[in-house]
Amino acid sequence: MATIGNKKPKVDFVIRLVGTGMRPWVVPMRSLTRILDAVQRLVEQREETDEESPESGEPTKAGVDHSERILRLLDVKSGSAVYNVAAFDGTSALQVLTDTAASIRSPTKSEWGSATISSIQELSEVAKSLGCEIEFRQADGGKQFGGVIATINATTFGLISASAFVSGETSVYGKIERVGGAVEMHCGLRLPDHPRKMIICRVVGGDLVRELGRYLYQSVIVNGKATWIRSTWQLKRMVITSFEPPKTGSVRNALEQIYEAGGNAWDKVKNPTAMVNGTRGGD
């Protein structure tokens, strides 16, 4: 276990960017920051919140401190894009990387978590933008790196998506907190059972966006095609095609209306009543 102090920590694993002409100085700082942030979330198995999510469009808020489990770069050298990393708990970090590699190899047999999925998506996007593969390698004594633990490339996220997600037509109750968009129309939807994470939804049509804007910071029922993480039924994204304005009555009644409205996605939910109640369904 690495500790903060005068003594230099040992290398626990290595991040290596592999591609034609790849060198440390050709990697933009923004891309390197995205890689390191994604690896940090992956090792911690920590979900994104509005304070740190790139898709939220909001800056990191002061007071959010994960320094007790932070990863640290060691001995960055020229010659290739290789980054030695010291972890707070090296054994745990290596186990997470090993488990992630196993999940990538057998996506249909894996119980995908939100932190793993978001990290792989981020790393795949960076690999695509840089035209490289991102390798995680073992530290091997005095050598720069040892054997490959896991590899993520531009296609990795796409390959696991079919196994990690399930989609269907449905209705969702939430508070509208952002509406608009320069290229595609979006709105930010905050769910009662996940208040720290805003879901950025695509909205079909400018007229619908303008109508949603009338109910900013109010709770509505939105309808459309949603995508959930298969293992947890946590909403990941949604395309909104219509909505129902706020009505008098309790949140409970609104959720029960969603359940009655249904949509074919409910047929796939193991415990829809528990999901409506804001709890996670059982097996």
C-alpha positions in Angstrom: 0.0 0.0 0.0 1.5 3.3 -1.1 1.5 6.1 1.4 2.1 9.9 1.1 5.4 11.0 2.4 9.1 11.5 1.6 9.6 7.9 0.6 8.9 7.2 -3.1 6.1 4.6 -3.6 6.6 1.5 -5.7 5.1 1.2 -9.1 1.9 -0.9 -9.0 1.0 -1.0 -12.7 1.8 0.8 -15.9 -0.4 2.6 -18.4 1.0 2.4 -22.0 -0.4 4.1 -25.1 0.5 2.0 -28.1 0.3 3.5 -31.6 2.3 4.7 -34.6 4.5 7.6 -33.6 3.2 7.6 -30.1 5.3 9.7 -27.7 4.5 11.5 -24.4 4.6 14.9 -26.1 2.0 14.0 -28.7 -0.6 13.2 -26.1 -2.7 16.3 -25.4 -2.9 17.2 -21.7 -6.8 17.0 -21.9 -6.6 13.4 -23.2 -4.1 12.4 -20.6 -6.3 13.9 -17.9 -9.3 12.0 -19.3 -7.3 8.7 -19.2 -6.1 9.2 -15.6 -9.6 10.3 -14.4 -11.2 7.2 -16.0 -8.6 4.9 -14.5 -9.1 6.6 -11.1 -12.9 5.9 -11.3 -12.3 2.4 -12.5 -9.9 1.5 -9.6 -12.1 3.1 -7.0 -15.3 1.7 -8.6 -16.8 5.2 -8.0 -19.8 6.4 -10.0 -19.7 9.9 -11.6 -21.7 12.6 -10.1 -22.6 16.1 -11.3 -19.5 17.4 -9.5 -17.2 15.4 -11.7 -19.1 14.2 -14.8 -17.9 15.6 -18.1 -21.4 15.2 -19.6 -22.9 17.4 -16.9 -21.1 20.4 -18.3 -20.5 21.8 -14.8 -17.1 22.3 -13.1 -15.9 20.2 -10.2 -17.1 21.6 -6.9 -14.8 22.4 -4.1 -14.9 20.0 -1.2 -15.0 16.8 -3.2 -11.9 15.0 -2.1 -10.8 11.5 -3.1 -7.1 12.0 -2.2 -7.1 9.1 0.2 -7.3 6.7 -2.7 -5.6 8.8 -5.4 -3.3 7.3 -8.1 0.1 8.9 -8.6 2.3 9.1 -11.7 6.0 8.1 -11.3 9.0 8.4 -13.5 7.4 9.7 -16.7 10.1 9.2 -19.4 10.3 10.1 -23.1 10.7 7.3 -25.7 7.1 6.1 -25.6 3.9 7.0 -24.0 4.4 5.0 -20.8 3.1 6.1 -17.4 4.1 4.3 -14.2 1.4 4.5 -11.6 1.4 4.0 -7.8 -1.9 3.1 -6.2 -3.2 3.6 -2.6 -3.9 -0.2 -2.5 -1.9 -1.9 -5.2 -3.4 -5.3 -4.7 -6.9 -4.0 -5.0 -6.1 -1.9 -8.1 -4.5 -4.8 -9.9 -7.5 -7.0 -9.0 -9.9 -4.4 -10.5 -7.8 -4.2 -13.7 -7.7 -8.0 -13.9 -11.5 -8.3 -13.4 -12.1 -5.6 -16.0 -10.0 -7.5 -18.5 -12.0 -10.7 -17.8 -15.3 -8.8 -18.3 -14.1 -7.4 -21.6 -13.1 -10.9 -22.8 -16.5 -12.4 -21.7 -19.0 -9.5 -21.7 -22.1 -11.6 -21.7 -21.0 -13.3 -18.4 -20.2 -10.1 -16.6 -22.2 -8.1 -14.1 -21.3 -4.6 -15.4 -21.2 -1.8 -12.9 -21.7 1.9 -13.7 -18.1 2.9 -12.8 -16.6 0.2 -15.0 -18.8 1.0 -17.9 -18.2 4.8 -17.8 -14.5 4.3 -17.4 -14.3 1.9 -20.4 -16.4 4.3 -22.5 -14.0 7.2 -21.6 -10.9 5.2 -22.4 -12.3 3.9 -25.7 -13.1 7.5 -26.8 -9.6 8.7 -26.0 -8.1 5.7 -27.7 -10.2 6.5 -30.8 -9.2 10.2 -30.7 -5.5 9.4 -30.4 -5.5 6.4 -32.8 -4.0 4.1 -30.2 -4.6 1.3 -27.8 -4.4 1.8 -24.1 -2.6 -1.0 -22.3 -2.4 -1.7 -18.6 0.7 -3.7 -17.7 2.2 -5.2 -14.7 5.2 -3.5 -13.0 8.2 -5.8 -13.5 11.0 -4.9 -11.1 13.6 -2.7 -12.8 12.0 -2.9 -16.2 9.7 -0.3 -17.5 6.7 -2.7 -17.7 5.8 -6.3 -17.5 2.9 -8.4 -18.9 -0.3 -7.0 -20.3 -3.2 -7.0 -17.8 -5.9 -5.4 -20.0 -6.1 -3.6 -23.3 -8.8 -1.0 -24.3 -9.1 0.3 -27.9 -11.5 2.4 -29.9 -14.0 -0.5 -30.3 -14.0 -1.9 -26.8 -16.9 0.1 -25.5 -19.0 -0.8 -28.6 -18.3 -4.5 -28.2 -19.5 -4.6 -24.6 -22.5 -2.3 -25.0 -24.9 -5.0 -26.2 -24.2 -7.0 -23.1 -24.0 -4.2 -20.6 -27.2 -2.3 -21.5 -30.8 -3.0 -22.2 -33.2 -0.6 -24.0 -36.9 -0.1 -24.4 -39.8 2.3 -24.6 -40.8 3.7 -21.3 -41.8 6.7 -19.1 -39.6 8.3 -16.5 -40.4 10.7 -13.7 -37.8 13.4 -13.0 -37.0 17.1 -12.6 -36.0 19.1 -15.7 -32.8 21.1 -14.8 -31.3 22.0 -18.2 -32.8 22.5 -21.7 -31.1 23.5 -25.0 -28.1 22.5 -27.1 -26.0 24.0 -29.9 -26.1 21.0 -32.3 -28.4 18.4 -30.8 -31.3 19.3 -28.4 -30.8 18.0 -24.9 -32.3 18.3 -21.5 -30.9 17.4 -18.0 -33.2 15.1 -16.0 -32.6 14.4 -12.3 -34.2 11.3 -10.9 -35.6 11.1 -7.4 -33.7 7.9 -6.6 -30.3 9.2 -8.0 -30.2 12.9 -7.0 -26.5 13.4 -7.4 -26.4 12.4 -11.1 -28.1 14.3 -13.9 -29.1 12.2 -16.9 -28.4 14.1 -20.1 -31.3 13.1 -22.5 -31.6 13.8 -26.2 -34.8 15.6 -27.2 -36.5 15.0 -30.5 -37.6 18.3 -32.1 -37.2 21.9 -31.4 -40.8 22.4 -30.4 -40.5 19.8 -27.7 -37.4 21.4 -26.3 -39.2 24.7 -26.1 -42.1 23.1 -24.3 -39.8 21.4 -21.8 -38.1 24.7 -21.2 -41.4 26.0 -19.8 -41.2 23.5 -17.0 -37.5 24.1 -16.0 -36.9 23.0 -12.4 -40.2 21.2 -12.3 -40.9 17.5 -12.2 -42.6 15.9 -15.2 -43.1 12.5 -16.8 -41.0 12.1 -20.0 -41.7 9.4 -22.6 -39.3 7.8 -25.1 -36.6 5.2 -25.5 -34.4 4.6 -22.5 -31.2 2.6 -21.9 -30.4 1.1 -18.6 -27.4 -0.8 -17.2 -28.5 -4.4 -17.3 -27.2 -5.5 -14.0 -28.5 -2.6 -11.8 -31.3 -1.1 -13.9 -29.8 2.3 -13.5 -30.9 4.7 -16.2 -28.0 5.6 -18.4 -29.5 7.7 -21.2 -32.8 8.5 -22.9 -34.3 9.9 -26.1 -37.4 12.0 -25.2 -40.2 12.0 -27.7 -43.0 13.5 -25.5 -43.8 14.4 -22.0 -46.6 15.0 -19.5 -46.6 18.4 -17.6 -46.7 18.5 -13.8 -50.0 17.5 -12.3 -51.4 17.9 -8.8 -50.8 15.0 -6.5 -47.9 13.2 -4.8 -44.7 11.9 -6.3 -45.9 8.4 -5.4 -49.0 8.8 -7.5 -46.9 10.0 -10.4 -44.6 7.0 -10.1 -47.6 4.7 -10.1 -48.9 6.4 -13.2 -45.5 5.5 -14.9 -45.9 1.9 -13.8 -49.5 1.8 -15.2 -48.3 3.5 -18.5 -45.6 0.8 -18.6 -44.0 0.5 -22.0 -42.4 -2.8 -23.2 -39.3 -2.1 -21.0 -41.2 -3.1 -17.9 -41.5 -6.7 -19.2 -37.8 -7.0 -18.7 -37.6 -5.7 -15.1 -37.3 -8.4 -12.5 -39.1 -6.4 -9.8 -40.9 -3.4 -11.3 -42.8 -2.6 -8.1 -39.5 -2.2 -6.2 -38.1 -0.1 -9.0 -41.2 2.2 -8.8 -40.7 2.5 -5.1 -37.2 3.8 -5.7 -35.4 0.7 -4.5 -33.4 -1.9 -6.4 -35.2 -5.0 -7.4 -34.1 -8.4 -6.1 -33.1 -11.5 -8.1 
